[in-house]
Amino acid sequence: MLVLRYYHQLSERETAEVLGCSPGTVKSRAARGLAALRTQGFLVTVSEEKGRSDD
């Protein structure tokens, strides 16, 4: 879902069509996936990245 949505830059509707689900499912699952990646340290927010460069 994240690859289709962000790497391939598909809209929520387009991603839903490819996966055969609703746009709401795409939105909620993408949010959960991004949260999991942040929790595991694979993604950082812009403000976190700026704080690291100041060290």
Rosetta blueprint (number, residue, H / E / L):
1 M L
2 L H
3 V H
4 L H
5 R H
6 Y H
7 Y H
8 H L
9 Q L
10 L L
11 S L
12 E H
13 R H
14 E H
15 T H
16 A H
17 E H
18 V H
19 L H
20 G L
21 C L
22 S L
23 P H
24 G H
25 T H
26 V H
27 K H
28 S H
29 R H
30 A H
31 A H
32 R H
33 G H
34 L H
35 A H
36 A H
37 L H
38 R H
39 T H
40 Q L
41 G L
42 F L
43 L L
44 V L
45 T L
46 V H
47 S H
48 E H
49 E H
50 K H
51 G H
52 R H
53 S H
54 D L
55 D L
